[in-house]
Amino acid sequence: QVRLVESGGGSVQSGGSLRRSCTASGVPGTSDCMAWFRQVPGKARVGVVSIDGYLGIYYANSVKDHFTIPQDNAKHTLYLQLDSLKPEDTARYYCAAYVDWRGRDSRVTVLGNFVDFLDYWGDGTLVTIPS
């Protein structure tokens, strides 16, 4: 059974930084896609960044200049480094993954906000940047 366990998050002042982590267990081999999504209350969940099995990384335009995704393959952990945070980055952040291809594309999944393409989700954690 694949599980995604998240940690990190909280509140930080505008311009500050946070790091979220997502550790995968129960994955046979390497996930075909791991991604971060975020959701503001009352709005749809949207893609932030994804990484595919070939280490292609795809960022949403809104975050590509101040979010990065360091990885620790030995620990099966994907991080989301959030820098230069702004109040509009306030949202619940989720880790998600699918482990086999089945015709899905990591770039399309995250940039098209295709949440239904992801098979596994973490519980999400609220990140708050007060205005």
C-alpha positions as CSV (number, residue, x, y, z in Angstrom):
1,Q,0.0,0.0,0.0
2,V,1.5,3.3,-1.1
3,R,1.5,6.0,1.6
4,L,2.6,9.7,1.4
5,V,3.5,11.2,4.7
6,E,3.9,14.9,4.8
7,S,5.5,17.3,7.3
8,G,6.4,20.9,7.6
9,G,4.3,24.0,7.0
10,G,2.9,26.6,9.3
11,S,2.9,30.3,9.3
12,V,5.7,32.6,8.2
13,Q,5.9,36.3,7.5
14,S,5.9,37.7,3.9
15,G,9.3,37.2,2.3
16,G,10.1,34.2,4.5
17,S,10.8,30.6,3.7
18,L,9.4,27.2,4.6
19,R,10.2,23.6,3.7
20,R,7.6,20.9,3.3
21,S,8.5,17.2,3.0
22,C,6.8,14.2,1.5
23,T,8.0,10.7,2.2
24,A,6.7,7.8,0.1
25,S,6.4,4.3,1.4
26,G,5.2,1.1,-0.3
27,V,6.2,2.2,-3.7
28,P,7.6,-0.6,-5.9
29,G,10.6,1.1,-7.5
30,T,10.4,4.7,-8.6
31,S,7.2,6.7,-8.8
32,D,6.4,7.8,-12.3
33,C,5.2,11.2,-11.0
34,M,5.3,13.0,-7.7
35,A,3.7,16.4,-7.4
36,W,2.7,19.2,-5.1
37,F,-0.7,20.8,-5.3
38,R,-2.3,23.6,-3.3
39,Q,-5.8,24.6,-2.5
40,V,-7.3,27.8,-1.2
41,P,-10.6,27.4,0.8
42,G,-13.5,27.6,-1.6
43,K,-11.3,27.2,-4.7
44,A,-10.1,24.3,-6.8
45,R,-6.9,22.4,-6.1
46,V,-4.2,23.5,-8.5
47,G,-0.8,22.1,-9.4
48,V,2.4,23.7,-8.1
49,V,5.2,21.4,-9.4
50,S,5.8,17.9,-10.5
51,I,8.7,15.6,-11.1
52,D,8.6,12.6,-13.4
53,G,10.5,9.3,-13.6
54,Y,13.1,10.9,-15.9
55,L,13.7,13.8,-13.5
56,G,11.8,16.3,-15.6
57,I,10.5,19.0,-13.4
58,Y,7.5,21.2,-14.2
59,Y,6.6,24.3,-12.3
60,A,3.4,26.4,-12.4
61,N,4.2,29.9,-13.7
62,S,3.0,31.4,-10.4
63,V,5.8,29.7,-8.4
64,K,8.6,28.9,-10.8
65,D,10.8,31.8,-9.6
66,H,10.5,31.0,-5.8
67,F,9.7,27.4,-5.2
68,T,12.0,24.4,-5.7
69,I,11.9,20.7,-5.1
70,P,15.0,19.2,-3.5
71,Q,15.0,15.4,-3.4
72,D,16.5,12.7,-1.2
73,N,16.1,9.5,-3.1
74,A,17.7,7.4,-0.4
75,K,14.9,8.5,2.0
76,H,12.2,8.4,-0.7
77,T,11.5,11.9,0.2
78,L,10.5,14.9,-2.0
79,Y,10.7,18.4,-0.5
80,L,9.0,21.6,-1.4
81,Q,11.2,24.6,-0.7
82,L,9.1,27.7,-0.5
83,D,11.1,30.9,-0.7
84,S,10.1,34.6,-0.9
85,L,6.6,33.7,0.3
86,K,3.7,36.1,-0.4
87,P,0.3,36.3,1.1
88,E,-1.2,34.9,-2.1
89,D,0.8,31.7,-1.5
90,T,-1.4,31.0,1.6
91,A,-3.1,27.6,0.9
92,R,-3.2,24.0,2.0
93,Y,-0.4,22.2,0.3
94,Y,-0.7,18.5,-0.7
95,C,1.8,15.9,-1.9
96,A,0.5,13.5,-4.5
97,A,1.8,10.7,-6.8
98,Y,1.1,8.1,-9.3
99,V,3.5,5.1,-9.6
100,D,2.8,3.8,-13.1
101,W,2.6,5.5,-16.4
102,R,-0.7,4.4,-18.0
103,G,-0.5,7.1,-20.5
104,R,-0.3,9.9,-18.0
105,D,2.1,12.9,-18.4
106,S,3.6,14.6,-15.3
107,R,3.8,18.0,-17.0
108,V,0.2,17.9,-18.2
109,T,-1.0,16.6,-14.8
110,V,0.4,19.5,-12.8
111,L,0.0,22.4,-15.3
112,G,-3.5,21.2,-16.3
113,N,-4.5,20.7,-12.6
114,F,-5.6,17.2,-13.4
115,V,-6.1,16.1,-9.8
116,D,-7.9,12.9,-10.9
117,F,-4.6,11.7,-12.6
118,L,-3.0,11.3,-9.2
119,D,-3.6,8.0,-7.4
120,Y,-2.2,8.8,-4.0
121,W,-2.4,11.9,-1.7
122,G,-0.9,13.1,1.5
123,D,-3.2,14.7,4.1
124,G,-2.0,18.3,3.3
125,T,-0.8,21.0,5.6
126,L,-1.8,24.7,5.8
127,V,0.8,27.2,4.9
128,T,-0.1,30.8,6.0
129,I,1.5,34.0,5.0
130,P,-0.3,36.9,6.8
131,S,-0.8,40.1,4.8
